[in-house]
Amino acid sequence: MRLPILSQSLMKTRLPKGTLVVNFTVLVFLCISCISAEVYRIELPNGLEIEAEVAKNKQKGLQGRRFLCPVCGMIFIYSKEGYYGFWMKDTLIELGIVWINKNGKVVHIVRDAKPCIINRVSSMEDCKVYYPVAPAKYVLEVNPEALAEVEVGMKVRFFPALN
């Protein structure tokens, strides 16, 4: 059987030396990152399901990330309820922040937490700290658009994600 012209030409194409090794290395790194990250599937009251990575370093969170997919987020889990403040120091993207109590009820929402980049122009004092009005055990950072129709008092459901 004769292959179409396009397929034959693609089969004869040579990749630059080392390309496959680099691509394979990147793929392995991404797979290890996915496996090692603890992830929860979080169902918001508006029906949207978020794949939320558990924050390993609560102080770093999403700092330095240039992109967050529309259904991705980060969940901060605390041992007990409290008034946990969040700031956007060195966070490059705008976020929505949801504080959730131990019963899964939304107790506070910030829909437009703005980035705060520390440099010669601004200092840490210029970064706003966002606090909830009620104690929370969980804090979820997501794209602001994910919070459409989510209101205080609504329930959030947590499921371990299947990796």
C-alpha positions as CSV (number, residue, x, y, z in Angstrom):
1,M,0.0,0.0,0.0
2,R,1.3,3.4,-1.0
3,L,1.2,6.1,1.7
4,P,-0.1,9.6,0.9
5,I,2.6,12.1,-0.1
6,L,2.3,14.1,3.1
7,S,2.8,11.1,5.3
8,Q,5.8,9.9,3.3
9,S,7.5,13.4,3.6
10,L,6.8,13.5,7.3
11,M,8.4,10.1,7.8
12,K,11.6,11.3,6.0
13,T,11.8,14.4,8.2
14,R,14.7,14.4,10.5
15,L,14.5,16.1,13.9
16,P,17.4,18.2,15.1
17,K,19.9,16.2,17.1
18,G,18.8,15.9,20.8
19,T,15.2,16.9,20.2
20,L,13.8,13.6,21.2
21,V,15.9,13.5,24.4
22,V,14.8,17.0,25.4
23,N,11.1,16.2,24.7
24,F,11.3,12.9,26.6
25,T,13.0,14.6,29.6
26,V,10.3,17.3,29.7
27,L,7.5,14.7,29.4
28,V,9.0,12.6,32.3
29,F,9.3,15.8,34.4
30,L,5.7,16.8,33.8
31,C,4.5,13.3,34.6
32,I,6.4,13.1,37.8
33,S,5.1,16.5,38.8
34,C,1.5,15.4,38.2
35,I,2.0,12.1,40.1
36,S,3.7,13.8,43.1
37,A,1.2,16.6,43.4
38,E,-1.8,15.8,45.6
39,V,-4.9,17.0,43.8
40,Y,-8.6,17.4,44.8
41,R,-11.6,17.7,42.5
42,I,-13.7,20.4,43.9
43,E,-17.2,20.9,42.8
44,L,-18.3,24.6,43.1
45,P,-22.0,25.5,43.7
46,N,-22.2,26.7,40.1
47,G,-21.5,23.2,38.9
48,L,-17.9,23.9,37.8
49,E,-15.4,21.2,38.8
50,I,-11.9,22.5,39.7
51,E,-8.8,20.3,39.8
52,A,-7.1,21.9,42.8
53,E,-3.5,21.1,43.6
54,V,-2.9,20.9,47.4
55,A,-0.4,23.7,48.4
56,K,2.8,22.1,49.6
57,N,4.2,25.5,50.6
58,K,1.5,27.7,51.9
59,Q,3.6,30.9,51.7
60,K,4.5,30.4,48.1
61,G,1.1,29.2,46.7
62,L,0.7,30.2,43.1
63,Q,3.6,32.8,43.1
64,G,5.4,33.0,39.8
65,R,2.9,31.1,37.7
66,R,2.1,32.9,34.5
67,F,-1.0,30.8,33.6
68,L,-3.8,29.0,35.4
69,C,-6.2,26.9,33.3
70,P,-9.9,27.8,33.6
71,V,-10.6,24.7,35.7
72,C,-7.4,24.6,37.8
73,G,-6.7,26.0,41.2
74,M,-4.8,25.5,44.4
75,I,-6.3,24.5,47.7
76,F,-4.8,25.4,51.1
77,I,-5.8,23.0,53.9
78,Y,-5.4,24.0,57.5
79,S,-5.6,21.8,60.6
80,K,-8.2,24.0,62.2
81,E,-10.5,26.9,61.3
82,G,-9.0,30.4,61.4
83,Y,-8.9,33.9,59.8
84,Y,-6.2,33.0,57.3
85,G,-5.0,36.1,55.4
86,F,-3.8,35.9,51.8
87,W,-1.7,38.3,49.7
88,M,-0.7,38.4,46.1
89,K,3.1,39.0,46.6
90,D,4.9,38.0,43.4
91,T,1.7,36.4,42.0
92,L,1.6,37.2,38.3
93,I,-2.1,36.5,37.6
94,E,-5.3,37.8,39.0
95,L,-7.1,35.3,41.2
96,G,-10.4,34.6,42.9
97,I,-10.1,33.5,46.5
98,V,-12.7,31.5,48.3
99,W,-12.6,30.7,52.1
100,I,-14.5,27.6,53.0
101,N,-15.4,26.4,56.6
102,K,-15.0,22.9,57.9
103,N,-18.5,22.0,56.8
104,G,-17.8,23.0,53.2
105,K,-19.8,26.2,53.3
106,V,-18.4,29.3,51.5
107,V,-17.8,32.0,54.2
108,H,-16.0,34.7,52.1
109,I,-15.1,35.4,48.5
110,V,-12.6,37.8,46.9
111,R,-13.3,37.8,43.2
112,D,-10.5,40.1,42.0
113,A,-7.3,39.7,44.0
114,K,-4.8,41.7,42.0
115,P,-1.1,40.7,41.4
116,C,1.5,42.5,43.5
117,I,5.0,42.3,42.1
118,I,7.8,43.3,44.5
119,N,10.4,45.4,42.8
120,R,12.0,48.8,43.0
121,V,8.6,50.6,42.6
122,S,6.5,48.7,45.1
123,S,7.4,47.1,48.4
124,M,5.8,44.4,50.5
125,E,3.8,47.1,52.3
126,D,2.0,47.9,49.0
127,C,0.6,44.3,48.8
128,K,-2.9,44.1,50.1
129,V,-3.7,41.2,52.5
130,Y,-7.2,39.7,52.0
131,Y,-8.9,38.3,55.2
132,P,-12.2,36.4,55.5
133,V,-15.1,37.7,57.6
134,A,-15.6,34.3,59.2
135,P,-13.2,31.5,60.1
136,A,-12.2,29.0,57.4
137,K,-10.4,25.6,57.2
138,Y,-9.9,25.7,53.5
139,V,-8.9,28.4,51.0
140,L,-9.2,27.9,47.3
141,E,-7.4,30.1,44.7
142,V,-8.9,29.9,41.2
143,N,-9.4,32.0,38.0
144,P,-11.9,34.8,38.9
145,E,-14.2,33.6,36.1
146,A,-14.7,30.3,37.9
147,L,-16.5,32.1,40.7
148,A,-19.5,33.2,38.5
149,E,-22.7,32.6,40.5
150,V,-20.8,31.4,43.6
151,E,-22.0,33.2,46.7
152,V,-21.3,33.2,50.4
153,G,-23.4,30.5,52.2
154,M,-23.3,28.0,49.3
155,K,-21.8,24.5,49.7
156,V,-18.6,23.2,48.1
157,R,-17.9,19.5,47.7
158,F,-14.4,17.9,47.8
159,F,-13.4,14.6,46.1
160,P,-9.9,13.1,45.9
161,A,-8.9,13.3,42.2
162,L,-8.0,10.1,40.5
163,N,-4.4,10.4,39.3
